[in-house]
Each structure stands twice: as C-alpha cells, then as structure tokens.
C-alpha cells in the first residue's frame, strides 16, 4: 500500500473475517479497511494500527475518530 501523504483518512469495518484494504472511496477521500477485531475496549483501533504499520512499513497513529468508523491517521518513520 503506497501512501504519499503524512495524514490520510480511513473508514473501517470492524468484526470482519480478515484484515484487508478493500479500496479507496473517492467521495470520502478515505481508504476502506476491514478489521477482524471487535469495536470494543479499543481492540479495533489497536488492530488497525498494527495492520497499517505492517502494510505501510511506517509507524502510524490515530489522530482523530477513536470512537468512530471514520478516522484520521498519521504515518511517520
């Protein structure tokens, strides 16, 4: 997954069967991502950070949207 920006938007679907990037929504300007973890006790957020770090090869953190399906992510080295 190539991301040229330091910050980018994602829309997650928790409680899915796999962790995967489904595509890019041009209207929302956000990556669509499926996450296996359930949206409780911050599990989906933690899984999202691990998954994005692995896919991008960069450290990532959630800037906003901790309790929402729509999140703003920052990627850095």
Backbone as JSON, one array per atom type, in Angstrom:
{
  "sequence": "XXXXXXXXXXXXXXXXXXXXXXXXXXXXXXXXXXXXXXXXXXXXXXXXXXXXXXXXXXXXXXXXXXXXXXXXXXXXX",
  "N": [[0.85, -1.18, 0.0], [0.79, 2.04, -1.01], [1.21, 5.12, 0.34], [1.32, 8.45, -0.02], [0.99, 10.66, 1.52], [1.35, 12.3, 4.7], [-0.74, 12.34, 6.46], [-3.86, 10.69, 6.4], [-7.18, 9.58, 5.58], [-9.3, 7.0, 6.87], [-11.86, 4.53, 6.61], [-13.26, 2.21, 8.61], [-14.32, -1.22, 8.83], [-15.2, -2.98, 11.36], [-14.95, -6.24, 13.01], [-14.75, -8.07, 10.91], [-14.01, -10.79, 8.6], [-11.38, -10.87, 7.77], [-8.26, -8.97, 7.85], [-7.91, -6.35, 5.76], [-7.22, -4.07, 3.04], [-9.75, -2.69, 1.34], [-10.32, -0.86, -0.66], [-10.42, 2.44, -2.18], [-12.33, 5.2, -1.38], [-13.43, 7.67, -3.32], [-15.24, 9.77, -2.99], [-15.4, 10.16, -0.2], [-12.76, 10.46, 0.22], [-11.1, 8.52, 1.43], [-9.49, 5.55, 2.64], [-10.85, 2.3, 2.49], [-11.16, -0.1, 4.9], [-11.07, -3.36, 6.2], [-11.31, -4.87, 9.36], [-10.44, -7.41, 11.66], [-10.87, -7.39, 14.43], [-13.13, -6.75, 17.19], [-15.26, -3.9, 17.79], [-14.76, -2.95, 20.53], [-13.56, -1.99, 23.73], [-11.31, -0.69, 22.65], [-10.1, -2.45, 20.9], [-10.38, -2.73, 18.07], [-9.16, -0.37, 17.17], [-6.49, -0.75, 18.0], [-5.82, -3.04, 16.53], [-6.11, -1.97, 13.97], [-3.99, -0.08, 13.91], [-1.76, -1.79, 14.13], [-2.09, -3.31, 11.76], [-2.0, -1.32, 9.7], [0.59, -0.34, 10.14], [2.11, -2.56, 9.45], [1.38, -2.89, 6.74], [2.05, -0.42, 5.51], [4.67, -0.05, 6.26], [5.5, 1.88, 7.95], [5.42, 3.77, 11.04], [2.35, 4.35, 12.61], [-0.33, 6.43, 13.79], [-3.46, 7.14, 15.36], [-5.13, 10.09, 14.81], [-7.62, 11.36, 15.02], [-11.05, 10.36, 15.65], [-11.43, 8.18, 17.34], [-13.62, 6.8, 18.42], [-15.16, 6.31, 16.27], [-16.1, 5.08, 12.99], [-14.89, 6.37, 10.96], [-11.71, 7.63, 10.57], [-8.79, 9.66, 11.19], [-5.55, 9.3, 10.19], [-2.08, 9.35, 11.0], [1.0, 8.9, 9.43], [4.37, 8.1, 9.95], [8.0, 7.98, 10.03]],
  "CA": [[0.0, 0.0, 0.0], [1.59, 3.25, -1.1], [0.55, 6.33, 0.8], [2.28, 9.53, -0.18], [0.69, 11.73, 2.46], [1.64, 12.01, 6.11], [-2.02, 12.06, 7.09], [-4.86, 10.18, 5.48], [-8.44, 9.14, 6.2], [-9.73, 5.62, 6.68], [-13.18, 4.11, 7.11], [-13.06, 0.81, 8.94], [-15.44, -2.11, 9.08], [-14.72, -3.94, 12.36], [-15.59, -7.55, 13.14], [-14.74, -8.72, 9.59], [-13.34, -12.09, 8.61], [-9.94, -10.68, 7.53], [-7.73, -7.61, 7.82], [-7.53, -6.04, 4.39], [-7.6, -2.8, 2.44], [-10.75, -3.02, 0.34], [-10.21, 0.08, -1.77], [-10.38, 3.86, -1.86], [-13.58, 5.9, -1.66], [-13.07, 9.0, -3.82], [-16.15, 10.76, -2.41], [-14.98, 10.4, 1.19], [-11.3, 10.6, 0.2], [-10.66, 7.65, 2.52], [-9.26, 4.13, 2.37], [-11.82, 1.41, 3.11], [-10.36, -1.16, 5.51], [-11.75, -4.35, 7.04], [-10.51, -5.26, 10.54], [-11.01, -8.59, 12.33], [-11.18, -7.14, 15.84], [-14.43, -6.18, 17.54], [-15.17, -2.49, 18.19], [-14.98, -2.81, 21.97], [-12.34, -1.85, 24.53], [-10.22, -0.18, 21.81], [-9.48, -3.57, 20.17], [-10.34, -2.44, 16.63], [-8.15, 0.67, 16.95], [-5.18, -1.38, 18.15], [-5.63, -3.91, 15.36], [-5.93, -1.08, 12.81], [-2.63, 0.47, 13.97], [-0.84, -2.89, 13.8], [-2.27, -3.65, 10.36], [-1.48, -0.24, 8.86], [2.05, -0.31, 10.3], [2.64, -3.67, 8.66], [1.11, -2.67, 5.31], [2.75, 0.76, 5.01], [6.08, -0.07, 6.64], [5.74, 3.08, 8.76], [4.68, 3.86, 12.29], [1.12, 5.1, 12.42], [-1.14, 6.7, 14.99], [-4.77, 7.71, 15.1], [-5.2, 11.48, 15.25], [-9.0, 11.61, 15.45], [-12.01, 9.33, 15.3], [-11.2, 7.0, 18.19], [-14.86, 6.08, 18.65], [-15.91, 6.39, 15.02], [-15.57, 4.25, 11.9], [-14.07, 7.29, 10.17], [-10.55, 8.02, 11.37], [-7.69, 10.36, 10.55], [-4.33, 8.57, 10.55], [-0.8, 9.97, 10.67], [2.07, 7.94, 9.2], [5.69, 8.72, 10.06], [9.08, 6.98, 10.08]],
  "C": [[0.89, 1.23, 0.0], [0.75, 4.45, -0.7], [1.58, 7.43, 0.77], [2.09, 10.66, 0.8], [1.07, 11.31, 3.87], [0.36, 11.71, 6.86], [-3.0, 11.61, 6.02], [-6.06, 9.68, 6.26], [-8.68, 7.67, 5.91], [-11.15, 5.47, 7.2], [-13.05, 2.62, 7.36], [-14.39, 0.07, 9.1], [-14.92, -3.16, 10.07], [-15.49, -5.25, 12.32], [-15.73, -8.25, 11.79], [-13.99, -10.04, 9.68], [-11.83, -11.97, 8.4], [-9.57, -9.21, 7.72], [-7.31, -7.34, 6.39], [-7.96, -4.64, 3.99], [-8.52, -3.14, 1.27], [-10.61, -2.12, -0.89], [-10.13, 1.5, -1.28], [-11.69, 4.49, -2.29], [-13.24, 7.33, -2.06], [-13.97, 10.09, -3.23], [-15.74, 11.15, -0.99], [-13.5, 10.69, 1.31], [-10.68, 9.79, 1.33], [-10.45, 6.22, 2.03], [-10.29, 3.31, 3.13], [-11.05, 0.18, 3.61], [-11.24, -2.05, 6.37], [-10.78, -4.76, 8.15], [-11.22, -6.39, 11.25], [-11.53, -8.29, 13.73], [-12.56, -6.5, 16.02], [-14.25, -4.73, 18.0], [-15.49, -2.28, 19.67], [-13.63, -2.77, 22.67], [-11.12, -1.49, 23.69], [-9.54, -1.27, 20.97], [-9.36, -3.29, 18.68], [-9.29, -1.38, 16.32], [-6.73, 0.09, 17.03], [-4.86, -2.26, 16.95], [-5.4, -3.07, 14.1], [-4.51, -0.52, 12.78], [-1.61, -0.6, 13.6], [-0.89, -3.22, 12.3], [-1.67, -2.58, 9.45], [0.04, -0.11, 8.96], [2.71, -1.38, 9.44], [2.52, -3.4, 7.16], [1.93, -1.5, 4.76], [4.25, 0.72, 5.28], [6.47, 1.15, 7.45], [5.02, 2.96, 10.08], [3.45, 4.72, 12.02], [0.46, 5.37, 13.76], [-2.45, 7.33, 14.55], [-4.8, 9.12, 15.67], [-6.6, 11.82, 15.76], [-9.9, 10.47, 15.0], [-11.87, 8.06, 16.11], [-12.46, 6.16, 18.4], [-15.76, 6.08, 17.41], [-15.33, 5.41, 14.0], [-14.68, 5.07, 10.98], [-12.94, 7.82, 11.05], [-9.55, 8.8, 10.53], [-6.41, 9.75, 11.09], [-3.11, 9.4, 10.16], [0.24, 8.86, 10.53], [3.4, 8.69, 9.25], [6.73, 7.62, 10.21], [9.54, 6.73, 11.48]]
}
